[in-house]
Amino acid sequence: MAEASELLRFARAIGRLKTLRRQGWIDRGVREPESVADHSFRLALMAWVLAQRRPDLDATRAMLLALVHDAAEAIAGDRTPFDAALQSGAEPAVLFRQRPVYDPEAEARKTAAERAALRELAALLPGLVGERLLETWEEYEAALTAEARFVRQLDKLETVLQALEYRERQPDLIIDSFILGALDEVTDRSLRELLEQALAEAGWPSVGAG
C-alpha cells in the first residue's frame, strides 16, 4: 500500500505539467499558451520518429529523454533566460528580438533547483526506477550522449515550430529570440534542414542566418 500511495503521489505531481503553462509564451502574451506537457508530447514523438532514420541514435532512448527533460518543472516551475531582465524592467519588445543570453549563475541556480525537484520525484518511485529517472534527466542536462544532444537541439526546433504556429494566430507576436537561438544552436544536419524548411515556409527573413 505504501508503494501504491507513493506512485499515486508521483502521478499527481507529474500531472501538474498538464496545466503548467510555458513561461516564454506567457511573457509574450500568447493567448491560451501550451502547457509543458503539450511541448513534451510533441517533442517526444518527434524524437522517436526522427531518430528512426538515424543508425547512430536509439529512438526509444531519444523519446524517453524528451519525456523526462522538463519533468522537474512540475515542482521547480518553468524559468526562462529572460526572467532577470524582465524583473529589472527591460522592455519586452526589445528583449524578445534578441538572442537569449544565458547567465552562468542563473543557469546554475536553475539546474540546482531542477535537480532537487527530480530527486523529490524520484524518491516517490521504486529504487531502481527512481534512479533511472534521475539518470535520464542528468544525461539530458549534461548532453552526455548522442541522443541527449539530438533531443536538446530538437527541443529548440520544436519551440520554433510552436512559435511560428502562434504567430499565424497573432501576427504581432515577437518570436525572434526563439528563432535566433535555434539558428545558433541547431547544428545537427537533419534538424537544421527541418528548421530552415520551416522558416522558409513561414517566410521568415532570417533563414540561412547563423
Salt bridges, closest charged atoms under 4 A:
GLU34 OE2 - ARG22 NH1 3.22
ASP56 OD1 - ARG54 NE 3.00
ASP70 OD2 - HIS39 NE2 3.90
ASP70 OD2 - HIS69 NE2 3.05
GLU114 OE2 - LYS110 NZ 3.14
GLU138 OE2 - ARG115 NE 2.61
GLU139 OE1 - ARG61 NH2 2.45
ASP155 OD1 - HIS39 NE2 2.68
ASP155 OD1 - HIS69 NE2 3.41
GLU158 OE1 - HIS39 ND1 2.60
GLU158 OE2 - ARG42 NE 2.69
GLU165 OE2 - ARG42 NH1 2.93
ASP184 OD2 - ARG99 NE 2.68
GLU185 OE1 - LYS156 NZ 3.97
ASP188 OD2 - ARG54 NH2 3.02
GLU196 OE2 - ARG192 NE 2.97
